[in-house]
Amino acid sequence: MGRKTKYFLKNYLLNFGFKKDKCPAYSLQETERYYRFGTNVRGRNIIFNIAKTRKLDVSEKCVLKNACKENTHTLLCCYEVREAGPGIPLFRSSKGFNVATYCKDVKGGIEVDVGVNLIDEVFYHLSAMGEYKRESNREKIQPYYFEGADRTVNEPLVDDFYNLFTDAVNTVLERFDISEGMQRKLDGFNVSLTHDVDAIKKDYRTSMKYLSFLVFTFARKWDFNAVRRMYRYLSHDSDFNRIIDIVHMEKGFGDKSTFFLYSNVVKKGLLSRVVEGFVGPSYDIRDSSVLADIRDVFNEAGFEVGLHSSYPAALNYELLEEEFDLLKRLSHNTVISNRNHFLNFSLTRTPLMLEKAGIKCDTTFYYNNICGFMRHKTCSPFYFYSHQDNRIVDVIEIPTVIMDSTLFNYLSCTDEDAYEKSIEILDKVMERKGVVCINWHNETSAPEYGWYSTYQDVLRWMKDNGACTYTIKEVYDRLTSEG
């Protein structure tokens, strides 16, 4: 099976499956015009011919109407859409031609011809081809969105292609009286609540980092909201260790979450020590109070601890491994997940390091300064891809789409604006029945920040709209289970 087809199916089947039976896909010989693969449902072979088309200079909107069900799909395509081959119309473009057709072959199988280049569309976004090319050209990739870095809109585009493919499969099966259909493994609206624990004390380092950021924000934007937040911060003297308070609050909503804890391993090299001394968390995981909180989190049914790897660890395997091993040893529990501090991440190096260390899930691949889907274009978990090795990396990214510091620090939102932006993002996830992360830091529930009322409002909205909450490990177990 071609590497792009394999990557598409690996990620699609991570999130989708048949209702009752396991129907594995099998490869077929690709042609100059088509990616090809097949599956077998209740003894009937289904062959898919997915168009190979050129990449467009500018993405184009494509509206498709299901010829059998009358529903529509709206896509933003980076690759050309062409007319499908002869057969019974399945989807028709608003431009007047058939984009997907199907027919029965002489052996009773079904052949589906799709003129939308699903394979390249999904591969381009999930493998982060644009970011890989920039990093390969020795451009320093920062965890920030810069205008012009990517011209696509802030939408989960990948899931729109998934849903088109799912609709095509299920429509064809229904036409042949096969009730078995594809559906999401996690049906409904799903969110992993997560917390980076960056501080447990209001000490000098923690205060200097936050106040320096506010000074910079004021100087750059003349944002007087930053001055008000400085005054609020200096007017209180609170305990920043809010882990148990958060656990009890979330239990009140019937929720559970994952806490990402920092392993304060002594850094080797002067530069790493200076960088970590300025940007890194200031607590030591070996402190008795922190260890007690780790035990308390695990004693609360369903809550989880993950690794909050240090800024230098994104590029240093030995350091990442040492931090991971320390957390596992001190927690006495299974740890499978990671989020790097300040979202430091190298597409060419970090996923391979996570895989080698034995970390199964990551939640780092997100921009600090913009909420939503700009970096990964999806609201569904996916495997990383190594372009330099031409293979799928055995690490699943659970996409982060909302972070408190994005809303309040980088976007300077009021409480009302932060809530509205959060609901706008979550509405898109709910519409597509996705699985995403929210990151709300531990210390921001303190009066110095005052951000937790917005978090509670978001949790209340989620509860009212039927969201299911999972820890990172629960998402991993449910999606990768063979059952």
C-alpha positions in Angstrom: 0.0 0.0 0.0 1.3 3.5 -0.9 2.6 5.5 2.1 0.0 8.3 1.6 -2.9 5.8 1.3 -1.6 3.9 4.4 -1.4 7.2 6.4 -4.9 8.2 5.4 -6.4 4.8 6.4 -4.3 4.6 9.6 -5.7 7.9 10.8 -9.2 7.4 9.5 -9.5 4.0 11.1 -8.1 5.3 14.3 -11.3 7.4 14.6 -13.9 5.4 12.6 -15.0 1.8 12.5 -17.9 -0.4 11.4 -20.7 -0.7 13.9 -20.3 -4.5 14.4 -17.6 -6.1 12.3 -13.9 -5.4 11.9 -13.4 -4.9 8.1 -9.7 -4.3 7.4 -8.6 -2.4 4.3 -6.3 -4.0 1.8 -4.1 -2.4 -0.8 -4.5 -2.4 -4.6 -2.1 -1.3 -7.3 -2.0 2.5 -7.6 -2.3 4.0 -11.1 -1.2 7.3 -12.5 -4.7 8.7 -12.0 -5.8 6.9 -8.8 -5.0 5.9 -5.2 -6.7 2.5 -4.8 -7.7 0.4 -1.8 -10.5 -2.0 -0.9 -12.3 -3.6 2.0 -14.8 -6.4 2.5 -18.2 -5.9 4.2 -20.4 -8.9 4.8 -18.7 -10.8 2.0 -19.0 -8.0 -0.5 -15.8 -6.4 -1.8 -15.7 -2.6 -2.1 -13.0 -0.9 -4.1 -12.2 2.8 -3.8 -10.5 4.8 -6.6 -9.5 8.1 -5.1 -8.4 10.7 -7.6 -4.8 11.9 -7.8 -4.8 15.5 -8.7 -2.5 18.6 -8.7 -2.1 20.9 -5.8 -3.8 24.3 -6.3 -2.1 27.6 -5.8 -5.1 28.8 -3.8 -7.5 26.6 -1.9 -11.0 26.4 -3.4 -14.4 25.9 -1.8 -16.2 22.9 -3.1 -19.9 22.2 -2.3 -21.1 18.6 -2.9 -24.6 17.3 -2.8 -25.4 13.6 -2.0 -27.4 12.4 -5.0 -29.1 9.7 -2.8 -29.8 11.5 0.5 -29.9 15.2 -0.5 -27.5 16.3 2.2 -24.5 18.4 1.3 -20.7 18.7 2.2 -18.7 21.9 2.0 -15.0 21.4 1.6 -12.0 23.7 1.3 -9.8 21.9 -1.1 -6.0 22.3 -1.6 -6.1 19.9 -4.5 -8.0 20.0 -7.7 -11.4 18.3 -7.8 -12.2 16.4 -11.0 -15.2 14.6 -12.5 -15.6 11.0 -11.4 -15.7 8.1 -13.9 -18.9 6.6 -15.3 -21.4 5.1 -12.9 -24.4 5.9 -10.7 -24.1 9.4 -9.2 -23.1 9.5 -5.6 -22.1 13.1 -5.1 -22.6 16.0 -7.5 -20.7 19.3 -7.5 -22.4 22.6 -7.4 -20.6 23.2 -10.7 -22.7 20.6 -12.3 -20.6 17.4 -12.6 -20.5 14.1 -10.7 -17.7 14.1 -8.1 -18.3 10.5 -6.9 -20.0 7.6 -8.6 -20.4 3.8 -7.9 -21.2 0.7 -9.8 -21.4 -3.1 -9.4 -18.7 -5.2 -11.0 -19.2 -8.6 -12.7 -18.4 -10.4 -9.4 -21.0 -8.6 -7.4 -18.5 -6.2 -5.8 -18.8 -2.4 -5.6 -16.5 0.1 -7.2 -16.5 3.7 -6.0 -14.8 6.5 -8.0 -14.1 9.7 -6.0 -12.9 12.9 -7.8 -11.9 14.6 -4.5 -8.3 13.9 -3.7 -9.0 12.7 -0.1 -5.6 11.1 0.3 -3.4 14.1 -0.5 -5.7 16.5 1.3 -5.5 14.6 4.6 -1.8 13.8 4.2 -0.9 17.4 3.5 -2.6 18.7 6.6 -1.9 15.9 9.2 1.7 15.3 8.2 2.2 19.1 8.3 3.9 19.2 5.0 4.2 22.9 4.9 5.8 23.1 8.3 8.1 20.2 7.5 9.4 22.0 4.3 10.1 25.2 6.3 11.9 23.3 9.0 13.9 21.3 6.4 15.0 24.6 4.9 16.4 25.5 8.4 13.7 28.0 9.2 13.3 28.1 12.9 9.7 27.0 13.7 8.2 28.7 16.6 5.0 27.6 18.4 3.3 30.8 17.2 1.1 31.5 14.2 2.4 34.2 11.9 0.2 35.7 9.3 1.0 34.2 5.9 2.5 31.0 7.3 -0.6 29.1 6.2 -3.3 30.6 4.1 -6.1 28.2 5.0 -8.9 29.1 7.3 -9.1 28.1 11.0 -11.3 25.1 10.5 -11.0 21.3 11.1 -10.7 20.7 7.3 -9.5 17.1 7.7 -12.7 16.1 9.5 -14.8 17.4 6.6 -12.9 15.0 4.2 -13.4 12.2 6.7 -17.1 12.9 6.9 -17.4 12.9 3.1 -15.7 9.5 2.9 -17.9 8.1 5.7 -21.0 9.4 3.9 -19.9 7.8 0.6 -19.2 4.4 2.3 -22.5 4.4 4.2 -24.6 5.6 1.2 -23.2 2.8 -1.0 -23.8 0.2 1.6 -27.4 1.3 2.1 -28.0 1.1 -1.7 -27.0 -2.5 -1.6 -29.1 -3.3 1.5 -26.2 -3.6 3.9 -27.1 -2.1 7.2 -23.5 -2.3 8.5 -22.1 1.3 8.4 -19.1 3.3 9.4 -19.3 5.5 12.5 -17.1 7.4 15.0 -15.6 5.1 17.6 -16.2 7.9 20.1 -19.7 9.0 19.1 -20.9 12.5 20.1 -18.9 15.4 21.4 -15.7 14.5 23.2 -13.2 16.6 25.2 -10.0 15.8 27.2 -9.7 18.3 30.0 -6.0 18.9 30.7 -3.9 21.1 33.0 -0.3 22.1 32.7 1.1 22.5 36.2 3.5 25.4 35.7 3.5 26.7 39.2 2.6 25.6 42.7 4.0 28.6 44.6 3.8 32.4 43.9 7.5 32.7 44.0 10.0 35.2 42.5 10.5 33.3 39.2 6.8 32.7 38.6 5.9 36.3 39.3 8.7 37.7 37.1 7.8 35.6 34.2 4.1 36.6 34.3 4.7 40.3 35.0 7.4 40.5 32.3 4.9 39.1 29.8 2.3 41.7 30.8 4.9 44.5 30.5 5.8 43.3 27.1 2.1 43.1 26.1 1.5 46.7 27.3 4.5 48.0 25.5 3.7 46.2 22.2 0.0 46.9 22.0 -0.6 49.7 24.6 -3.0 47.3 26.1 -4.3 48.8 29.4 -5.9 45.5 30.2 -2.4 44.3 30.9 -2.0 47.0 33.5 -5.2 46.0 35.2 -4.0 42.4 35.3 -0.7 43.4 36.8 -2.5 45.3 39.5 -4.7 42.3 40.2 -1.7 39.9 40.3 0.1 42.1 42.8 -3.0 42.7 45.0 -3.2 39.0 46.0 -1.0 36.5 47.8 -2.5 33.1 47.1 -1.4 29.5 47.2 -0.8 28.4 43.5 -1.1 24.7 44.3 -4.7 24.3 43.1 -4.6 20.6 41.9 -6.9 19.2 44.5 -9.3 22.2 44.2 -9.6 21.6 40.5 -10.1 17.8 41.0 -13.1 18.5 43.3 -14.5 21.2 41.1 -14.4 19.0 38.0 -15.9 16.0 39.9 -18.8 18.3 40.7 -19.5 18.6 36.9 -19.0 14.8 36.5 -15.8 15.4 34.7 -12.2 14.1 35.0 -8.9 15.4 33.6 -5.2 14.9 33.0 -2.6 16.9 34.9 0.8 17.5 33.2 3.6 17.6 35.8 7.1 18.9 35.3 10.1 16.8 36.2 12.7 19.1 37.4 15.8 17.3 36.1 19.1 19.2 36.4 19.9 20.4 32.9 23.3 19.8 31.4 25.0 22.7 29.6 25.0 26.4 30.5 22.5 27.4 27.7 19.9 24.8 28.8 20.2 25.9 32.4 19.8 29.6 31.5 16.8 28.9 29.2 15.1 26.6 31.7 15.9 29.0 34.6 14.0 31.8 32.8 11.0 29.9 31.2 10.8 26.7 33.2 8.5 25.9 36.1 10.1 26.6 39.5 8.9 23.6 41.5 10.5 20.2 42.2 8.4 17.1 41.6 10.3 15.4 44.4 8.9 17.8 47.0 6.7 16.0 49.5 3.7 18.3 48.8 3.8 17.6 45.1 4.2 13.9 45.6 1.1 14.0 47.9 -0.9 15.7 45.2 0.2 13.1 42.6 -1.1 10.3 44.9 -4.3 12.3 45.5 -4.9 12.7 41.8 -4.5 9.0 41.2 -6.6 8.2 44.2 -9.5 10.2 42.6 -11.2 7.7 40.3 -10.5 8.5 36.6 -7.9 11.3 37.0 -4.5 11.0 35.3 -1.0 12.4 35.4 1.1 13.1 32.3 4.6 14.5 31.6 5.0 18.3 31.2 8.4 18.0 29.5 10.8 20.9 29.8 11.5 23.4 27.0 14.9 21.9 26.1 13.5 18.4 26.2 11.7 18.9 22.9 15.1 18.7 21.2 17.1 16.5 23.6 16.3 12.8 23.8 18.4 12.0 26.9 16.7 14.8 28.8 13.2 13.8 27.7 13.9 10.2 28.7 15.3 11.2 32.1 12.3 13.4 32.8 9.8 10.7 31.7 11.5 8.0 33.8 11.5 10.3 36.9 7.8 11.0 36.7 7.0 7.3 36.2 9.1 6.3 39.1 7.6 8.9 41.5 4.0 8.4 40.4 4.1 4.6 40.6 1.5 4.6 37.8 1.3 4.2 34.1 2.2 7.5 32.3 1.6 7.6 28.6 1.1 11.3 27.7 3.1 14.4 27.2 2.9 18.2 26.6 6.0 20.2 26.2 6.5 23.4 28.1 5.7 26.5 26.0 4.7 24.1 23.2 8.3 23.8 22.0 8.2 21.2 19.2 10.3 20.1 16.2 8.3 18.2 13.6 11.5 16.5 12.4 12.8 15.5 15.8 10.2 15.6 18.7 7.8 12.9 17.5 10.6 10.4 16.9 12.0 11.1 20.4 8.6 10.6 22.0 8.2 7.3 20.2 11.7 6.1 21.3 10.9 7.1 24.9 7.7 5.0 24.9 5.3 8.0 25.1 2.1 7.0 23.4 0.2 10.4 23.3 1.2 14.0 22.8 -0.9 17.2 23.1 1.8 19.8 22.1 1.1 20.5 18.4 -0.8 23.8 18.8 0.0 27.5 18.4 0.4 29.5 21.6 -1.2 32.6 20.2 -4.3 31.4 18.3 -7.1 29.0 19.4 -8.5 26.4 17.1 -7.2 24.2 14.3 -4.5 26.3 12.5 -1.5 24.0 13.2 -3.1 20.5 12.6 -6.4 21.3 10.8 -8.3 18.6 12.6 -10.5 17.9 15.6 -9.6 14.2 15.6 -6.6 12.4 17.1 -3.9 11.4 14.5 -0.6 9.7 14.2 2.5 11.8 13.4 4.3 11.2 10.2 8.1 11.3 9.7 8.9 12.7 6.3 12.6 12.0 6.6 11.9 8.3 7.3 8.8 8.1 5.1 6.9 6.3 7.8 4.1 6.7 10.4 5.3 7.5 13.9 3.7 5.4 16.7 2.7 8.5 18.7 -0.9 9.8 18.7 -1.6 13.5 18.9 -4.7 14.5 20.7 -5.3 18.0 19.2 -5.4 20.9 21.6 -7.8 23.6 20.4 -8.2 25.9 23.5 -5.7 27.2 26.0 -6.3 29.7 28.8 -3.1 31.6 28.2 -3.9 32.0 24.5 -7.2 33.6 25.3 -6.2 35.9 28.2 -2.5 36.5 27.6 -1.9 36.5 23.8 -5.4 37.6 22.7 -6.1 39.8 25.7 -9.7 38.6 26.0 -12.2 39.7 28.6 -14.0 36.9 30.4 -16.9 37.3 28.0 -14.7 37.3 24.9 -12.8 34.2 26.1 -16.0 32.3 26.7 -17.4 33.2 23.3 -14.2 32.2 21.5 -14.1 28.9 23.4 -17.7 28.1 22.5 -17.1 29.1 18.9 -14.3 26.5 18.7 -16.2 23.8 20.6 -19.2 24.3 18.4 -17.1 23.2 15.4 -15.9 20.2 17.3 -19.4 19.3 18.3 -20.7 19.6 14.7 -18.1 17.0 13.6 -18.2 14.8 16.7 -14.5 15.3 17.3 -12.1 14.5 20.1 -10.0 17.4 21.3 -8.1 18.9 24.3 -8.6 21.9 26.4 -5.6 23.2 28.4 -6.3 25.3 31.5 -3.3 25.8 33.7 -3.3 24.8 37.4 -2.3 28.2 38.8 -4.8 30.3 36.9 -7.6 29.3 39.3 -5.9 31.6 41.9 -7.4 35.1 42.5 -4.2 36.6 40.9 -5.5 35.4 37.5 -9.2 34.9 37.9 -9.5 32.8 34.8 -11.4 29.9 36.3 -14.9 31.4 36.2 -14.6 31.2 32.4 -13.4 27.6 32.6 -16.4 26.7 34.8 -18.7 28.5 32.3 -17.2 26.4 29.5 -17.6 23.2 31.5 -21.2 24.2 32.2 -21.8 24.7 28.5 -20.2 21.4 27.6 -22.4 19.6 30.2 -25.5 21.3 28.7 -24.5 20.2 25.2 -23.9 16.6 26.0 -20.0 16.6 25.9 -18.2 13.5 27.2 -15.0 14.1 29.0 -12.0 11.7 29.0 -8.5 11.6 30.3 -5.8 11.3 27.6 -5.2 7.7 28.5 -8.9 6.9 28.2 -9.0 8.4 24.7 -6.0 6.4 23.7 -7.4 3.1 25.1 -10.8 3.6 23.5 -9.4 4.5 20.0 -6.7 1.8 19.9 -8.7 -1.0 21.5 -9.3 -4.0 19.3 -12.7 -4.7 20.8 
